[in-house]
């Protein structure tokens, strides 16, 4: 989630709108986790249930959200106009990264075809939503 903050800027067109940029289509679903607030519960669950987690690769996420949904959550929380702009894949610079992001977009979701990852393991915890993320962070956009 922090990637959305890192790849943001104030739109030069109006000097107010926050532009969130990332090399994925706005409809591609990405796993969402608030590392500052959600990881403690995940680590605690793993440590409390070692027999379930030993030698396992787990996907950790509170849900899948489209980039545009995460940007809309920013506007909902802050009242500040925001929009999502897809960066060209070539912005990444490294051919392996370009191919990876193209593959994610082709598949339509970041979760890909990784059968070795165990998904949908439920823990007794309510993960942070995108709106809650922006509220918790208290961030109102990049410096002008």
C-alpha positions, 0 to 999 in steps of 0.5 A: 500500500505504501507504494501508492504514497511513494508514486504520488504527485500533485497534478501540474494541471491544477496544482491541487489534484493528487495523482497516484501513478503506478505501472498497472491498469486501474482495473487490476486487483492488488492485494492490500495490506497496511503493514504498519497496522496489520502485520502484528496480528499476522505475525502473532497468528503465525507464532501462535500456530506454528504447526499450521505455518511451518514451511508454508508460504502465505499470501498476506492481505486484507482483500483485493482492491483495484488501484482506482478503488484505493485512490477513491478511498483517499478522496473519501477520507480526505476530501481531496480530489485524486486520480489514478494514472497508469505509468508506462511499463517501461518506466520501470526500466528493468525488462524483468519488471516490465514483463512482470507488470505486463503479466499481472495486468494480463491476468487482471490480478496481482495474485498470479498463478502461484500454486505454492502460496496458501491463500484464504487462511482466515485469522480472527482479525479485521484487516484495515480497509483502504479508507481506514489506511488513509485515516490511520496514516493522516496523509493528505498528499505529497508536498507541493 
